[in-house]
Amino acid sequence: MVPIALITEPVFAFQLRGTTASSSQETYVTIPDTGDSGKITVTTKDIKEIKRGGSDALLDLLRPYQQQGWKFKQGGNLGGAFNVISYYPCAPITQCGKEMSIFPELGIPPSGKQMGLGASIWIDYEADPNDEPKFGQTYWIQRVNVNTGGQPVSAYGMTATSFNLIDNLSSNTPFYLAADYLGRFNPQTNLPSYSFLDVPYVLGTNSNPSYIYNHDWNFELYLAYLRPNQEVTIYNGISWGWTNTFTRPKTTKKFSDSLASGFEVDRFKLSELTPGSKYIAWTNNDLPSNRCNPNTFLSTDNDSGFRLGFDDNSSRVGNGFASALTGTVGSSGNINLDVRAAGGGARGQDRGNYELFVDVYDPQESPDFSSAASGGGGFGKEMRGLTQQNPILPNSIENGWQVFNKVPGCRWFDPPTTYGFEFQSLEDTLFTEILDFPAGDDQEFTVAVGDSILGNFSPGDKLDFVSLLGYPVDNFRITGIDSLFGPTAETAFPIQLAFGEREGSFKMRQIPGPIDAEAVPEPGSILAAHGMLLWFAGMRYILRKKRQAG
């Protein structure tokens, strides 16, 4: 085996500039599939200059390349500088590696998934005119030394819980990336610079996210110059990396209950807690037992009944109707929480099951609840469809139909319209109810199924197709719209709908003007007036269900 030759030269001018100090990001998260929660802390390590020519650990990893004809030696001290342009930790909500868009030729998209974490680094080597490395033959060599805390990670062409290797895109060379892709001129110095970008990002799953493991990622990065006959000179290098810790709360409590009406108030109390402890409480109402999830309103009071805080829809779990709030345990050591329906129980939101979670941390812990992540509405983020002013909009337009694909039930929907519109189900979706009509200047709307007019309805009314007809429907029309309700097309005429399942797909199209229809009967007389028509419609529904079952 040919030994690695090391040439010792005096240190004289190399510089390390830019963002070299460590930094941390704290984020409070809830694991969607398990309800487990805690505080993530992702911390980058100080960037430091390391042994020129390669550490002993790096040289050991390079020895197998010598069997392929590679030769390595230590170079002199560079006269240029490593300029750290960006360096930051990546918690689940961070757009990690956004700098990659500057180099689209690499084909490496930014990371930033909800369940992952890591770090992002961008370094330029700004060359000195007297430096030996030249454009086209200058490369980066990087050693990876990783402990994932026990999480199996697929990276570097393998799946393991620890890594100690040379980071390369080709097993035939020891280089991280060819400078041919990244060489460019610095506009300030008009000298060539060579960029290094890396985003070591770990992605887990909803039930097993990466952030619950304590990761420790370490890197050694060197600039190298390739001479003829596979001779590589290794120059100055730096160390960098990141770690992650996951801190669970001291106390976790879970309650399960239901709201039977818009006037019910459920009260919960936690006692014998340490005063000064921070806590977070949140509801989850997106449960399989619910068809229309209750719109919960969460509040906290002191022992005298004085309200200390409240929230409507900020929970990070659930589907946007759920609530969350944070606080500090008072001198009594108690937390008093109330759950009720928001807005006095708006139609379609006032009944259903929910879960209430409370996490309490030690006083010395200071979770940053302001940047919470993972699922649901997120702190202060209202999802579309909760109100008629913020309806769910169509996914696409096909042949004049506005298409809503796999949208949650019991929400407000709205296409642009003038006189009226027709609803048509897609796939296996069936309409069970119109939960509410929009409130505004127009106070009466006509609903029809096929040739049968079911009646005239106003804001606050509810039309239950199953109660009225005996079955859900796959098509209906609303006409008689004399005025629009919002200043934009998105809010012109919103409507709140429920499906036979928790999620559905349908399409809507405009009806530009009045159409011929039968005289409007009272809703209670429809079955007698159109018995034969409804019998055929009922048989159509039964046959459809049989086809689905088969």
Secondary structure, DSSP 8 states (H G I E B T S, - for coil): ----B---------EEEES-S--EEEEEEE-TTT--EEEEEEEE---EEE-TT--HHHHHHHHHHHTTT-EEEE----SSEEEEEEEEEE-TTS-TTGGGGG-GGG-------TT-EEEEEEEEEE--TT-S--TTSEEEEEEEEEE-TT--EEETTEEESEEEEE--S-TTSS-SSBHHHHEEEETTTTEEEEEEEE--EE---SSS-GGGS--EEEEEEEEEEEETTTEEEEEEEEEEEEEEEEE--SEEEEEEEEE-STT-EEEEEE-S--TT-EEEEEEE---TT-SS---EEEEEE-TTS-EEEEESS--SSSSSS--EEEEE--TT--EEEEEEEGGGT-TTSS-EEEEEEEEE--TT----GGG-BSSSS-TT---TTSSTTS-B--SEEETTEEEEEEEESSEEE----SSEEEEEE-TT--EEEEEE---SS---EEEEETTEEEEEE-TT--EEHHHHHSS-BSEEEEE---S-SSSSGGGSS-EEEEESSSEEEEEEEEE-S---------GGGHHHHTHHHHHHHHHHHHHHHHHHH-
